[in-house]
Amino acid sequence: MSRMEVYSPEGLRMDGRRWNELRQFSCQTNTHPNASDGSSYVRQGNTVVLCLVKGPMDTNRATSTTRASADGPVLNINVSYPPFAGIERKKRSKNERRLSELSIVLERCFLKTIVLKNYARTVIEVNLTILSFDGGLLAACCNSITLALIDAGISLYDYVSAVSVGIYSETALLDLNSLEESDLSFVTVGVVGDSDKLNLIMCEDRLPLDKLERLINLGIQGCHQLRKLMNDTVKEVGVELLSKRQ
């Protein structure tokens, strides 16, 4: 297998994984108890995202000027991409188009997941900081927000777990790194709980329709694996809290 070969004839990728294997995944919750109402730290491969959630709170306490909604909360998601996070030491502004699009996609995703009727006329602020980037950015942000909202005690219908899936020739590849994303067409899939219901799907490349279904099916399987890992972490934290109260 050559150094820059995406997928070898032996069925191995650049980092030694098979086509249906996730990168190493780890997560923590309540990482910043004094700075936020809920927080999480997610590592997917070499992509690392920190998420802080403040709220639900009155609009008077919100840092941004927002109008209260009687139908549900106002969800503000801010994405910070410091220069050290990527290979290129480039300073990025909060108004950069790529980060703005990422915020909008995540806001639409989680407004379908939060139980809106419980948080009328409130504001929920979500601050994402990308500490390291190596592909699967949208998926890592989505998983990090899910855990931080749970840590903040905000009611959700279920977990939202997300992963990226790409196509190499006739082979679907799960959970791409940055080198694979730069060479392949891929789609990011987000699933609600352990069902097959899609809450997020984003494709920025051209994909043949006959291969899209295969990618989505593989993405759903990967999301279920991530959901189990996230749920195990939440359960461990819950057991630890219960043991302290007893």
N, C-alpha and C positions, 0 to 999 in steps of 0.2 A: 504494500500500500504506500503510494507516494505521499509526501508531506502534505500536499494541498488537495489530495483526492477526497471528494465529499463522501463517496460511498464506494467501498472496494468490492471486487468480485467475491471476496470471502464473506461479505455481509457485515463489514465493520465500517463505522464512521470515523471522523477525524479523531475523536476522543475515545475511541474504542468501544462505543456503545453499539447495540443492535438497533434495528430500525424502530422497534416498539418500546425502547427503554427511555425512562426519564433521566434527566440529570440529577445529581445529588440534591435533595431538597431538605431544608431545615427551617424551622420557624420558632419564634418566641412571641409571647404576649406580655403585656404589662411591663414593657421595657423602660418606660418613662412615666412612672406613676405620679410624680410631682409636677410634670410639665403638661399633662393632658388628662382627659377623662378616659381615654383608651389609646393603646399604642401596640405596635407590632413590629417585628423584624423578620424579614423573609429573605432566604437565600435560595435561589434556583440556579444551580451551577455556579458561575462566577457573577451572576447578576444579583445585586443586593439592594433591597429597598427598605427604608424605614418609614413608618406611617404613624402620624399623631392625629387623634380625633379629639375635637372639643365640641361638647354639646351632648344632648340638645340644650339650647340656651335661648334666652330672649334676644330679639333683634337689637336691643339696646347694648347688649354685651358683645355683639359680633364685631370683628375687626373690620369687616367690609360693609359698605352701605347696601343693605338689602331690604326688600319689602316683604313683610310677613304674608304667608299664604294660609287661607282658611282650610285648604284641602290637604295640606301636608307640610313638611319641613322645607326650608330652603337649603339645598345642599351645595356647598362651595368646596370644590376640590382644586387645590393648588399643587403644581408639580415643580419641584426644584431639581435642576440638573447641574451640580457644581462642576467646574472644569476638570477636577481630578477623577471624575467618575468614568470617563471614556478614554479611549486611546488618544484622541485628539484633545489637547489642552485648550479647549475653546470655551470662552465665556458665553453663556447662554442667558438671555433675558427671560423673564416670566411671560412676556408677551410673544415669545417665539411661536411661530405657527404650529410647529410639531407638538410642542408642549400644550398649546391651547386646544388642539384637536384631541390630544390624549385626555385632557381634563373633561372635555365635552362628552366623549365616548363613555368615560367612567361615570360621570354624573347621570347620564341616561340609563346606564346599566343598573346603578344602585337605587335610583328612584323607583325601579320596578321591584326591588328586593326588600327595601325598608317598608315596614308596616306603617304607611303614611298617616292613617287615621289617628295614630297614637301621638303624633308630633305636630299637630296643627299649630301654626303661628310660632314656630321655632326655627332656629338656624343650627345646622350641623356643619362644622368646618373640618375638612380633611386636608392635612398637609403631608405630601409625599416628598421624600428626599431620596434621590437615586445615589447610592454610595458607590456602586460599581455596576458597569453595564457590559454584558456579554450575551445579548440576545434575549428574546422573550420578555421585553420590557412591559408591554401592556398586560401580559399574563401575570407577571410578578407584582405589578401594581394592584391588580384586581384581587389577587390572593391576600396581599398585605392589608388592603382596605377591609376585606371581609373579616379578618382576624381582629383588626383594630376596632371595628364597629361592635363585634361580639364582646371585646374586652371593655368597651364603654357602656355595655348593657343596653344597646339599642336593638329594638326588636326587628328581626329579619325573618322572612318566610323560610329561608334555608341558606346554607352556604352557597357562595358563588365561587367556583373554582375554575381556573382558566389555564390554557396551555396553547402553545403554538405548534402547528403541523405544516410540514412542507412536502413538496413532491420532487423526487429525483428520478427522471425517466419514468418508469412504471412503479416505483417504490415510494410509499408514503413514509415520512420520517417524523418521529415524535419529539417535541421539545427541542427546538433548534437553538444552536448558539449563534453568535454574531457572524462568524465566517459562513455558516450554512445559510443564514438569512440573506447575506449579501449575494449569494450565488443562486438561490432557489426561490421559486414562487411559494408563498406560504400564507396561511390564514390563522388567525387567533380565535379560539373557540372558548366560550364561557358557559358553564352548565350549572343549573340550579340543583343543589343537593345530589342525590344518587339517581336522579331521573335522567331522561334523555331530552329534557326541555332546555333549549338554548336561550340564554339571557344575553349573550354577547357573541357576535361574530363579526370579524373585521378582516377584510382582504384588501391589500394595497397593490396587488399584482394581478396579472391576467392568469386565470386558471381555467383549464378545460372543464366543462360542466360534467363530463363523464367521470372525472377524477375527484370532483368536489365532494361527492357523497362518501367516497372512501376516506378522504381526509377528515371529514366531520365525524365519521364513525370512530376513527382512530383517536381523534381529539376527545370525544366523549369518554372513551376508555381511559385516556390519560387523566382527564378531569376527575373521574371517579377515584383513581389512585391518589391524586393530590388531596381530594376531599377527605379520604380516610386518614392521611397523614396529618392534615390540619385538625381533624376531629380528635385524633389521638392526643395532640398537643393541648387542645382545649380541655379534654377530659382530665389530663394530668394536672393542669392548673386547678380545675374544679375540685379534684380529690385533695390536693394540697391545701386549698382554702378551707375545705370542710374539716380536715384534720386539725387545723389551727384553732377552729372554733370549738372543737370538742374538748 
